[in-house]
Amino acid sequence: MENSQKQADSLSIVKNGVKKPVSWKWWALGIVVILMVGAGFYFKGGSGSTFTLVKVERGDLVQTVEVSGELESFQEADIAFESSGTVSRVFVQSGDEVLEGQVMAILGSTEILADLSASEQALYLAQANLNQFLAGATDQELASAQASLDSAQADLLSKQELAVLNVAIAQTALEYAQADFTHTINENQEDLEESYEDLRTILFSSMIDVRSALSAVDEILGIENTLYNDSFERYLSATDPQQLTSAENVFNYAADYRDRAEDLVYALTDLSSDDQINSAADAVELALSYTSSTLLYTRRVLDNTSCDTADLSLSDVSTLKAGIDTERDTIQVEQTALVGQRQTITSLLLSTQDAKDYAQNAVDSKQQAYDQAVSNASSSVAIAQATVSMRQADLDSLTVGKRAVDTAAYYAQVGQAQAQMDATQARLAKTEIHAPFDGVVTHMDLSTGESVSIGSAVAGVQSSTEQYRIMVDVPEADIVKIALDDQAEVTFDAYGEGVKIPAHVGRINPGESNIEGVVYYQVEIYLDDGEALVLKSGMSADVVIQTEVKIDILYVQQRAVYQHEDGTKYVRTPNGDLYDEQVIVTGLRADGGLVEIVSGLKEGDEVITAIN
């Protein structure tokens, strides 16, 4: 406002001066003033400027995403053989109607038929063994069963003793590794604490030197204490005034970082965490850096100060230069010490982490070995116990009457043989392809005698019911706006834009696809009223997805909103011939170039969209 007032005063002088003769000096001054006023008009409007205004309104906003795709049947399948072979017969052709489960084609199956015969013989053998068991045992079979039981019991005892020994060895190794891990952690903690204490000391020392250095600079520049340099301020950087401006600007930054760093450093105590000390160290590094820059620019100011008066002699300038050089050396020492100490801590943290990782890996390895030993012991003993139980059951089955439980193993063998035969029959079934549902054959790419590979699509069936979907590709910039069940409207090129079908988002594929360097995500649009029109697969469709709606909110045209480099958004509001910048918070970016106003404006406020 002060600059604007000065510009206005200057303009007034020019207008008053036009009516009377003036010297060339006044003409030069007038030109300078006019240029200054023109610059003011450029940035803040001015006399002769006109504004294009819009009002902040209240209403409803809608955000949509527009995409296009093709209509396809909701149920469509490519069919492939589950085994490879040579085509034996083809029963249907493209365009034929089929029923669910209908055989469409078969492969030659001579080898599988042979396997089926073998599995049938195995089933007969298992059944014969069952029948023999049910017939009873001889004395020789009883003696053999008792011997097998005695051997199994001896093996169980041996396995139990070995299991106890192996687990004990693994447990001892694990305990040793855990103790070594604890020792490793404790061994490095003390060094780390001492290093952070040394860092804290360096931070206090650095801030003392920063304040001292900036005080020395202030005695020359007179920024925080404007009385320091009143006697010689006009001589500073006389040969290059820009150096003085640069020094003053950098000083202000340095003073700000000094104050921030002091707040953090002087708040540190013996109980401060490592993160708090590191945060303070970051701030001190900035304060040291800006202080160093301030000293450099101040030295340049003195280098461009050439005078020898009673207020500022050449000897005085030399003394000031020497003082600044001393402060620069001190700050450089503090920077070196701070960087070195932080590097020491980083190295210590890395070595500590390496040692910790090594010890942890050892613990993990021993834990795995222990777990494996326990598992092996448990498994070994369990198998031995199971063997004893089986041998006991074998003996009991020979000495007692046959019960259902006694014949379980034989029945299991029969069941296993039956399962093998069933598996072979399943292999035989894989030589056939069937219609997965009622529909129409879309293609049949087979002929008798042709070789086919497993998994290769050889035929297709499309549902004959009126169920359709639209597959659309949504760019990554819009996919985050879309959610399941979002409402949509669909128009078809065949029916024109006047015919709209309601729809919704039915599925969002999380996997991306790259199309000509652009990332897209596939979205399935389900028609809510697909029977309202006569539709065909392949029809071109345009889809408008409604992603968000906000009711009764403030909004303004997007072109009225600007953004500062720091991300703050603002609008320009008229103020006479000038304008003000009003900071705002925006929300939803809606269709029609509108944007939601969350705060900063009220209904009816006028904002500028253009300055002519």
C-alpha positions as CSV (number, residue, x, y, z in Angstrom):
1,M,0.0,0.0,0.0
2,E,2.9,2.3,0.8
3,N,4.4,1.7,-2.7
4,S,1.0,2.3,-4.3
5,Q,0.6,5.6,-2.4
6,K,4.1,6.7,-3.5
7,Q,3.2,5.9,-7.1
8,A,0.0,7.9,-6.9
9,D,1.9,10.9,-5.4
10,S,4.4,10.7,-8.2
11,L,1.7,10.6,-10.8
12,S,0.1,13.7,-9.3
13,I,3.3,15.6,-9.5
14,V,3.6,14.7,-13.2
15,K,0.0,15.9,-13.9
16,N,0.6,19.2,-12.0
17,G,3.9,19.7,-13.8
18,V,2.5,19.3,-17.3
19,K,0.9,22.8,-17.2
20,K,4.1,24.7,-16.7
21,P,7.6,24.7,-18.2
22,V,10.0,22.3,-16.6
23,S,13.7,21.6,-17.0
24,W,15.1,18.4,-18.6
25,K,15.6,17.0,-15.1
26,W,11.9,17.2,-14.3
27,W,11.1,15.6,-17.7
28,A,13.5,12.7,-16.8
29,L,11.9,12.4,-13.3
30,G,8.4,12.4,-14.9
31,I,9.3,9.5,-17.2
32,V,10.7,7.5,-14.3
33,V,7.5,8.1,-12.3
34,I,5.3,7.2,-15.3
35,L,7.2,3.9,-15.7
36,M,6.7,3.2,-12.0
37,V,3.0,3.9,-12.1
38,G,2.7,1.7,-15.2
39,A,4.3,-1.1,-13.4
40,G,1.9,-0.7,-10.6
41,F,-1.0,-0.8,-13.1
42,Y,0.4,-4.0,-14.5
43,F,0.4,-5.8,-11.2
44,K,-2.6,-4.3,-9.5
45,G,-4.9,-2.8,-12.1
46,G,-5.0,1.0,-12.2
47,S,-6.7,3.9,-13.9
48,G,-8.0,2.9,-17.3
49,S,-8.2,-0.8,-16.5
50,T,-11.5,-2.7,-16.7
51,F,-12.3,-5.9,-15.0
52,T,-14.4,-8.9,-16.2
53,L,-16.2,-10.1,-13.1
54,V,-18.2,-13.1,-12.0
55,K,-20.1,-13.7,-8.8
56,V,-19.7,-16.5,-6.3
57,E,-22.9,-18.6,-6.5
58,R,-24.5,-21.3,-4.5
59,G,-25.8,-24.4,-6.1
60,D,-25.1,-28.0,-7.0
61,L,-21.9,-29.3,-8.6
62,V,-21.4,-32.5,-10.6
63,Q,-18.1,-34.1,-11.6
64,T,-18.1,-36.7,-14.4
65,V,-15.7,-38.8,-16.4
66,E,-16.4,-39.4,-20.1
67,V,-15.1,-42.6,-21.8
68,S,-16.1,-44.8,-24.7
69,G,-16.0,-48.5,-25.5
70,E,-17.8,-51.3,-27.3
71,L,-20.8,-53.3,-26.1
72,E,-20.1,-57.0,-25.5
73,S,-22.1,-59.9,-24.2
74,F,-22.0,-60.3,-20.4
75,Q,-21.4,-64.0,-20.8
76,E,-19.0,-65.0,-23.5
77,A,-16.4,-67.8,-23.3
78,D,-13.6,-69.2,-25.4
79,I,-13.3,-73.0,-25.1
80,A,-10.1,-75.1,-25.1
81,F,-9.3,-78.7,-24.6
82,E,-7.8,-79.6,-21.3
83,S,-5.4,-82.1,-23.0
84,S,-3.5,-82.2,-26.3
85,G,-4.2,-84.6,-29.1
86,T,-5.7,-85.2,-32.5
87,V,-9.3,-84.2,-33.3
88,S,-11.5,-87.3,-33.8
89,R,-14.9,-85.7,-34.4
90,V,-16.5,-82.2,-34.6
91,F,-20.2,-82.1,-33.8
92,V,-21.1,-78.3,-34.2
93,Q,-20.2,-75.4,-36.4
94,S,-20.2,-71.6,-36.1
95,G,-23.7,-70.2,-35.7
96,D,-25.2,-73.4,-34.3
97,E,-27.2,-73.2,-31.1
98,V,-26.0,-75.3,-28.2
99,L,-27.3,-76.4,-24.8
100,E,-25.3,-76.3,-21.6
101,G,-23.2,-79.5,-21.4
102,Q,-23.6,-80.5,-25.0
103,V,-20.5,-82.2,-26.6
104,M,-19.0,-80.0,-29.3
105,A,-15.9,-82.0,-30.3
106,I,-13.7,-84.9,-29.1
107,L,-10.0,-86.0,-29.4
108,G,-8.6,-89.5,-30.1
109,S,-8.2,-91.4,-26.7
110,T,-6.6,-94.8,-27.4
111,E,-3.8,-94.4,-24.8
112,I,-6.2,-93.2,-22.1
113,L,-8.5,-96.1,-22.8
114,A,-5.6,-98.4,-22.2
115,D,-4.8,-96.7,-18.9
116,L,-8.5,-97.0,-18.0
117,S,-8.3,-100.8,-18.5
118,A,-5.1,-101.0,-16.3
119,S,-6.8,-99.1,-13.5
120,E,-9.8,-101.4,-13.7
121,Q,-7.4,-104.4,-13.2
122,A,-5.8,-102.7,-10.2
123,L,-9.2,-102.3,-8.6
124,Y,-9.9,-105.9,-9.1
125,L,-6.6,-106.8,-7.4
126,A,-7.3,-104.6,-4.4
127,Q,-10.7,-106.2,-4.0
128,A,-9.1,-109.7,-4.1
129,N,-6.7,-108.7,-1.3
130,L,-9.6,-107.5,0.8
131,N,-11.4,-110.8,0.3
132,Q,-8.2,-112.7,1.3
133,F,-7.8,-110.7,4.5
134,L,-11.4,-111.4,5.5
135,A,-10.7,-115.1,5.2
136,G,-8.4,-115.2,8.3
137,A,-4.6,-115.8,9.2
138,T,-2.3,-118.8,9.6
139,D,0.2,-119.6,12.5
140,Q,3.1,-118.4,10.4
141,E,1.3,-115.1,9.7
142,L,0.7,-114.6,13.5
143,A,4.5,-115.1,14.2
144,S,5.5,-112.7,11.5
145,A,3.1,-110.1,12.8
146,Q,4.5,-110.4,16.4
147,A,8.0,-110.0,15.1
148,S,7.1,-106.9,13.2
149,L,5.5,-105.4,16.3
150,D,8.6,-106.0,18.4
151,S,10.8,-104.3,15.8
152,A,8.5,-101.3,15.5
153,Q,8.6,-100.8,19.3
154,A,12.4,-101.0,19.4
155,D,12.6,-98.4,16.6
156,L,10.2,-96.1,18.5
157,L,12.4,-96.1,21.7
158,S,15.5,-95.3,19.6
159,K,13.7,-92.4,17.8
160,Q,12.5,-90.9,21.1
161,E,16.0,-90.9,22.6
162,L,17.5,-89.3,19.4
163,A,14.7,-86.7,19.3
164,V,15.4,-85.5,22.9
165,L,19.1,-85.2,22.1
166,N,18.7,-83.3,18.9
167,V,16.2,-80.8,20.4
168,A,18.5,-80.2,23.4
169,I,21.4,-79.4,21.1
170,A,19.3,-77.0,19.0
171,Q,18.0,-75.2,22.1
172,T,21.5,-74.6,23.5
173,A,22.6,-73.1,20.2
174,L,19.5,-70.8,20.1
175,E,20.0,-69.6,23.6
176,Y,23.7,-68.8,22.8
177,A,22.6,-66.8,19.7
178,Q,20.0,-64.9,21.7
179,A,22.6,-64.0,24.4
180,D,25.0,-62.8,21.7
181,F,22.2,-60.6,20.2
182,T,21.5,-58.9,23.5
183,H,25.3,-58.3,24.1
184,T,25.6,-56.8,20.6
185,I,22.8,-54.3,21.2
186,N,24.0,-53.2,24.6
187,E,27.7,-52.9,23.4
188,N,26.9,-50.2,20.9
189,Q,24.3,-48.2,22.8
190,E,26.7,-46.4,25.0
191,D,28.9,-45.2,22.1
192,L,25.7,-43.9,20.4
193,E,24.5,-42.0,23.4
194,E,28.0,-40.4,23.9
195,S,28.0,-39.4,20.2
196,Y,24.6,-37.7,20.5
197,E,25.7,-35.9,23.6
198,D,28.8,-34.6,21.7
199,L,26.4,-33.5,18.9
200,R,24.2,-31.6,21.4
201,T,27.3,-29.8,22.7
202,I,28.3,-28.8,19.1
203,L,24.7,-27.5,18.5
204,F,24.9,-25.2,21.6
205,S,28.4,-24.0,20.5
206,S,27.2,-23.4,16.9
207,M,24.2,-21.3,17.9
208,I,26.4,-19.1,20.2
209,D,28.7,-18.5,17.2
210,V,25.8,-17.9,14.8
211,R,24.3,-15.3,17.1
212,S,27.8,-13.7,17.5
213,A,28.4,-13.6,13.8
214,L,25.0,-12.1,13.0
215,S,25.5,-9.5,15.7
216,A,28.8,-8.6,14.1
217,V,27.0,-8.3,10.7
218,D,24.2,-6.2,12.3
219,E,26.8,-3.7,13.6
220,I,27.6,-3.1,9.9
221,L,24.3,-3.4,8.2
222,G,22.1,-2.0,11.0
223,I,19.0,-4.3,10.4
224,E,17.9,-5.5,13.8
225,N,19.5,-2.5,15.5
226,T,19.2,0.4,13.1
227,L,21.3,2.7,15.3
228,Y,24.5,0.7,14.9
229,N,25.5,2.2,11.5
230,D,23.8,5.5,11.4
231,S,27.1,7.3,11.1
232,F,28.4,5.4,8.1
233,E,25.4,3.7,6.5
234,R,25.5,6.0,3.4
235,Y,29.0,4.9,2.5
236,L,28.3,1.1,2.6
237,S,28.8,-0.7,-0.8
238,A,28.9,2.6,-2.6
239,T,30.5,1.2,-5.6
240,D,28.0,-1.7,-5.9
241,P,24.7,-1.0,-4.1
242,Q,23.3,-4.4,-5.2
243,Q,25.7,-6.1,-2.8
244,L,24.2,-4.3,0.2
245,T,20.7,-5.3,-0.9
246,S,21.8,-8.9,-1.2
247,A,23.4,-8.8,2.2
248,E,20.3,-7.4,3.8
249,N,18.1,-10.0,2.2
250,V,20.3,-12.9,3.2
251,F,20.6,-11.5,6.7
252,N,16.9,-11.6,7.2
253,Y,16.8,-15.3,6.2
254,A,19.8,-16.1,8.5
255,A,18.1,-14.3,11.4
256,D,14.9,-16.3,10.9
257,Y,16.8,-19.6,10.7
258,R,18.8,-18.6,13.8
259,D,15.7,-18.0,15.8
260,R,14.2,-21.3,14.7
261,A,17.3,-23.2,15.5
262,E,17.7,-21.6,18.9
263,D,14.2,-22.6,19.8
264,L,15.0,-26.2,19.0
265,V,18.5,-26.3,20.5
266,Y,17.8,-24.6,23.8
267,A,14.8,-26.9,24.3
268,L,17.1,-29.9,24.3
269,T,17.8,-31.7,27.5
270,D,19.4,-34.9,28.7
271,L,16.1,-36.6,28.1
272,S,15.7,-35.4,24.5
273,S,15.2,-38.2,21.9
274,D,17.6,-38.8,19.0
275,D,14.9,-37.5,16.6
276,Q,14.6,-34.3,18.5
277,I,18.4,-33.8,18.4
278,N,18.5,-34.6,14.7
279,S,15.7,-32.1,14.0
280,A,17.7,-29.5,15.9
281,A,20.8,-30.4,14.0
282,D,19.0,-29.9,10.7
283,A,17.9,-26.4,11.8
284,V,21.4,-25.6,13.0
285,E,22.9,-26.6,9.6
286,L,20.5,-24.2,7.9
287,A,21.3,-21.4,10.3
288,L,25.1,-22.0,9.8
289,S,24.7,-22.1,6.0
290,Y,22.7,-18.8,5.9
291,T,25.0,-17.2,8.4
292,S,28.0,-18.2,6.3
293,S,26.3,-16.7,3.2
294,T,25.4,-13.5,5.2
295,L,29.1,-13.1,6.2
296,L,30.1,-13.6,2.5
297,Y,27.8,-10.9,1.3
298,T,28.7,-8.6,4.1
299,R,32.4,-9.0,3.2
300,R,31.4,-8.0,-0.4
301,V,29.7,-5.0,1.0
302,L,32.9,-3.9,2.8
303,D,34.9,-4.7,-0.4
304,N,32.7,-2.2,-2.3
305,T,32.9,0.4,0.5
306,S,35.5,3.0,-0.4
307,C,35.8,6.0,1.8
308,D,38.1,7.7,4.2
309,T,36.1,10.1,6.4
310,A,35.8,10.9,10.0
311,D,32.7,8.6,10.2
312,L,34.3,5.7,8.4
313,S,38.1,5.6,7.8
314,L,40.0,3.1,5.7
315,S,41.3,1.7,9.0
316,D,37.8,1.3,10.2
317,V,36.8,-0.6,7.1
318,S,39.9,-2.9,7.4
319,T,39.0,-3.6,11.0
320,L,35.4,-4.5,10.1
321,K,36.7,-6.8,7.3
322,A,39.0,-8.5,9.7
323,G,36.2,-9.0,12.2
324,I,33.9,-10.5,9.4
325,D,36.8,-12.8,8.3
326,T,37.2,-14.0,11.8
327,E,33.5,-14.8,12.1
328,R,33.6,-16.6,8.8
329,D,36.4,-18.8,10.1
330,T,34.5,-19.5,13.3
331,I,31.3,-20.5,11.4
332,Q,33.4,-22.7,9.0
333,V,34.8,-24.5,12.0
334,E,31.4,-25.1,13.5
335,Q,30.0,-26.3,10.1
336,T,32.9,-28.8,9.8
337,A,32.4,-30.0,13.4
338,L,28.7,-30.4,12.9
339,V,29.0,-32.3,9.6
340,G,31.8,-34.5,11.0
341,Q,29.8,-35.4,14.2
342,R,26.7,-36.2,12.2
343,Q,28.8,-38.4,9.9
344,T,30.2,-40.1,12.9
345,I,26.7,-40.8,14.2
346,T,25.6,-42.1,10.8
347,S,28.6,-44.4,10.6
348,L,28.0,-45.6,14.1
349,L,24.3,-46.3,13.3
350,L,25.3,-48.2,10.2
351,S,27.8,-50.3,12.0
352,T,25.4,-50.9,14.9
353,Q,22.7,-51.9,12.5
354,D,25.1,-54.2,10.6
355,A,26.1,-55.9,13.9
356,K,22.5,-56.1,15.0
357,D,21.4,-57.6,11.6
358,Y,24.2,-60.1,11.8
359,A,23.3,-61.2,15.3
360,Q,19.6,-61.2,14.4
361,N,20.3,-63.4,11.4
362,A,22.2,-65.8,13.7
363,V,19.2,-65.9,16.1
364,D,16.8,-66.4,13.2
365,S,19.0,-69.2,11.8
366,K,19.2,-70.9,15.2
367,Q,15.5,-70.5,15.7
368,Q,14.8,-72.1,12.4
369,A,17.2,-74.9,13.3
370,Y,15.5,-75.4,16.6
371,D,12.1,-75.4,15.1
372,Q,13.2,-77.8,12.5
373,A,14.7,-80.1,15.2
374,V,11.5,-80.0,17.1
375,S,9.5,-80.7,13.9
376,N,11.8,-83.5,12.8
377,A,11.7,-85.1,16.3
378,S,8.0,-84.8,16.5
379,S,7.6,-86.2,13.0
380,S,10.1,-89.0,13.5
381,V,8.5,-90.1,16.8
382,A,5.0,-89.8,15.4
383,I,5.9,-92.0,12.4
384,A,7.5,-94.6,14.7
385,Q,4.4,-94.5,17.0
386,A,2.2,-94.9,14.0
387,T,4.2,-97.9,12.8
388,V,3.9,-99.5,16.3
389,S,0.1,-98.9,16.2
390,M,-0.1,-100.4,12.7
391,R,1.9,-103.4,13.7
392,Q,-0.2,-103.8,16.8
393,A,-3.3,-103.5,14.7
394,D,-2.0,-106.1,12.3
395,L,-1.4,-108.5,15.1
396,D,-4.8,-107.8,16.7
397,S,-6.5,-108.3,13.3
398,L,-5.1,-111.8,13.2
399,T,-6.1,-112.8,16.8
400,V,-9.5,-111.2,17.1
401,G,-12.6,-111.3,15.0
402,K,-12.7,-109.2,12.0
403,R,-14.3,-105.8,12.7
404,A,-15.0,-102.9,10.3
405,V,-11.9,-101.0,11.7
406,D,-9.7,-104.0,11.1
407,T,-10.5,-104.0,7.4
408,A,-10.0,-100.3,7.0
409,A,-6.6,-100.5,5.3
410,Y,-7.9,-103.0,2.7
411,Y,-10.9,-101.0,2.1
412,A,-8.6,-97.9,1.7
413,Q,-6.6,-99.8,-1.0
414,V,-9.8,-100.6,-2.8
415,G,-10.8,-96.9,-2.5
416,Q,-7.4,-95.9,-3.8
417,A,-7.7,-98.1,-6.8
418,Q,-11.2,-96.8,-7.4
419,A,-9.9,-93.2,-7.2
420,Q,-7.2,-94.1,-9.8
421,M,-9.8,-95.4,-12.2
422,D,-11.9,-92.3,-11.6
423,A,-8.9,-90.1,-12.4
424,T,-8.4,-92.0,-15.6
425,Q,-12.0,-91.5,-16.5
426,A,-11.5,-87.8,-15.8
427,R,-8.6,-87.7,-18.2
428,L,-10.8,-89.3,-20.8
429,A,-13.4,-86.6,-20.1
430,K,-10.7,-83.9,-20.9
431,T,-10.6,-85.1,-24.5
432,E,-14.1,-83.6,-24.9
433,I,-15.2,-80.0,-25.0
434,H,-18.7,-79.1,-23.9
435,A,-20.9,-76.0,-24.1
436,P,-20.5,-74.1,-20.8
437,F,-24.0,-72.6,-21.1
438,D,-27.0,-72.2,-23.5
439,G,-26.0,-70.0,-26.4
440,V,-24.7,-69.7,-29.9
441,V,-21.3,-71.0,-31.3
442,T,-19.4,-67.9,-32.3
443,H,-16.5,-69.8,-33.9
444,M,-15.3,-73.4,-34.3
445,D,-11.7,-73.6,-35.4
446,L,-11.4,-77.4,-35.6
447,S,-11.4,-80.1,-38.3
448,T,-11.1,-83.9,-38.1
449,G,-7.4,-85.0,-37.9
450,E,-6.1,-81.7,-36.7
451,S,-3.6,-81.6,-33.8
452,V,-4.5,-79.3,-30.9
453,S,-2.5,-78.1,-27.9
454,I,-3.8,-78.0,-24.3
455,G,-5.3,-74.6,-23.4
456,S,-5.5,-73.2,-26.9
457,A,-8.9,-71.7,-27.6
458,V,-10.5,-73.6,-30.4
459,A,-14.2,-72.6,-30.1
460,G,-16.4,-69.9,-28.6
461,V,-19.9,-69.6,-27.2
462,Q,-21.9,-66.5,-26.6
463,S,-24.9,-66.3,-24.3
464,S,-28.2,-65.8,-26.1
465,T,-29.8,-63.9,-23.3
466,E,-30.0,-60.1,-23.3
467,Q,-27.2,-59.3,-20.8
468,Y,-24.5,-56.9,-21.9
469,R,-21.6,-54.8,-20.5
470,I,-19.3,-52.1,-21.8
471,M,-15.5,-52.4,-21.3
472,V,-13.9,-49.0,-21.1
473,D,-10.3,-47.8,-20.6
474,V,-10.0,-45.0,-18.1
475,P,-6.8,-42.9,-17.9
476,E,-4.9,-42.9,-14.6
477,A,-5.7,-39.2,-14.1
478,D,-9.5,-40.1,-13.9
479,I,-9.4,-43.6,-12.3
480,V,-9.1,-42.2,-8.8
481,K,-12.4,-40.4,-9.2
482,I,-14.3,-43.6,-10.0
483,A,-15.8,-46.0,-7.4
484,L,-17.9,-49.1,-7.6
485,D,-21.7,-48.5,-8.1
486,D,-21.1,-45.0,-9.5
487,Q,-24.1,-44.1,-11.7
488,A,-23.6,-43.6,-15.4
489,E,-25.4,-42.8,-18.6
490,V,-24.8,-44.7,-21.9
491,T,-25.5,-43.5,-25.5
492,F,-25.0,-45.6,-28.6
493,D,-23.9,-44.3,-32.0
494,A,-26.6,-46.5,-33.5
495,Y,-29.4,-44.7,-31.6
496,G,-28.0,-41.2,-31.3
497,E,-27.3,-39.0,-28.3
498,G,-31.0,-38.5,-27.5
499,V,-31.4,-42.1,-26.3
500,K,-29.7,-42.7,-22.9
501,I,-29.5,-45.9,-21.0
502,P,-28.9,-45.9,-17.2
503,A,-25.9,-47.9,-16.0
504,H,-23.5,-48.2,-13.2
505,V,-19.8,-49.1,-12.5
506,G,-19.8,-52.9,-11.9
507,R,-16.0,-53.7,-11.7
508,I,-12.7,-51.9,-11.6
509,N,-9.7,-53.9,-12.7
510,P,-6.7,-53.0,-10.4
511,G,-4.2,-54.0,-13.1
512,E,-3.0,-51.3,-15.4
513,S,-2.4,-51.4,-19.2
514,N,-0.1,-49.1,-21.2
515,I,-1.6,-47.8,-24.5
516,E,0.8,-45.6,-26.6
517,G,2.7,-44.5,-23.5
518,V,-0.4,-43.7,-21.4
519,V,-1.5,-45.8,-18.4
520,Y,-5.1,-46.9,-18.4
521,Y,-7.3,-49.0,-16.1
522,Q,-10.2,-51.2,-17.4
523,V,-13.6,-50.5,-16.0
524,E,-16.8,-52.6,-16.6
525,I,-20.0,-50.7,-17.1
526,Y,-23.2,-52.7,-16.5
527,L,-26.4,-51.6,-18.2
528,D,-29.3,-51.2,-15.7
529,D,-32.0,-51.4,-18.5
530,G,-30.4,-53.4,-21.4
531,E,-33.8,-54.7,-22.6
532,A,-35.1,-51.2,-23.5
533,L,-33.3,-51.3,-26.9
534,V,-32.3,-53.9,-29.5
535,L,-28.6,-54.2,-28.8
536,K,-25.8,-56.1,-30.6
537,S,-22.3,-57.0,-29.4
538,G,-19.7,-54.6,-30.9
539,M,-21.9,-51.5,-30.9
540,S,-19.9,-48.3,-30.1
541,A,-21.0,-46.7,-26.9
542,D,-20.2,-43.4,-25.1
543,V,-20.3,-43.5,-21.3
544,V,-20.6,-40.6,-18.8
545,I,-19.8,-41.7,-15.3
546,Q,-21.1,-39.5,-12.5
547,T,-18.2,-39.6,-10.0
548,E,-19.2,-37.0,-7.4
549,V,-22.1,-34.6,-6.6
550,K,-22.2,-31.9,-4.0
551,I,-25.5,-30.1,-3.1
552,D,-26.0,-26.5,-2.1
553,I,-22.4,-25.4,-2.0
554,L,-20.5,-22.2,-3.0
555,Y,-18.7,-22.3,-6.3
556,V,-17.0,-20.0,-8.9
557,Q,-15.5,-20.3,-12.3
558,Q,-12.1,-22.1,-12.3
559,R,-10.5,-19.5,-14.5
560,A,-10.9,-17.0,-11.6
561,V,-8.7,-19.1,-9.3
562,Y,-4.9,-18.6,-9.2
563,Q,-2.2,-20.3,-7.2
564,H,1.0,-19.1,-5.6
565,E,4.3,-21.0,-5.8
566,D,3.7,-22.4,-2.3
567,G,0.4,-23.9,-3.3
568,T,-1.8,-21.3,-1.7
569,K,-4.8,-20.5,-3.9
570,Y,-6.4,-17.1,-4.3
571,V,-8.8,-15.0,-6.3
572,R,-8.6,-11.3,-7.3
573,T,-11.4,-9.1,-5.9
574,P,-12.0,-5.5,-7.2
575,N,-11.0,-2.6,-5.0
576,G,-11.8,0.6,-7.0
577,D,-9.3,0.8,-9.9
578,L,-7.1,-1.8,-8.2
579,Y,-7.7,-5.3,-6.9
580,D,-6.9,-7.4,-3.8
581,E,-5.7,-11.0,-3.6
582,Q,-8.1,-13.0,-1.4
583,V,-6.8,-16.4,-0.2
584,I,-9.3,-19.2,-0.6
585,V,-9.6,-23.0,0.0
586,T,-11.1,-24.9,-2.9
587,G,-12.7,-28.4,-3.1
588,L,-14.4,-30.3,-5.9
589,R,-13.4,-29.5,-9.5
590,A,-16.6,-30.0,-11.3
591,D,-17.8,-30.1,-14.9
592,G,-18.3,-26.8,-16.8
593,G,-15.1,-25.2,-15.5
594,L,-16.5,-24.7,-12.0
595,V,-14.8,-25.3,-8.7
596,E,-16.1,-25.5,-5.1
597,I,-15.2,-22.7,-2.6
598,V,-14.6,-24.2,0.8
599,S,-13.6,-21.0,2.6
600,G,-12.5,-17.5,1.8
601,L,-15.6,-16.2,-0.1
602,K,-19.3,-15.9,0.4
603,E,-22.3,-16.0,-1.9
604,G,-22.6,-12.9,-4.1
605,D,-18.9,-11.9,-3.8
606,E,-17.5,-10.6,-7.1
607,V,-14.1,-11.9,-8.4
608,I,-12.0,-11.0,-11.4
609,T,-11.6,-13.4,-14.3
610,A,-9.8,-11.0,-16.7
611,I,-8.2,-7.5,-16.7
612,N,-8.4,-5.4,-19.9
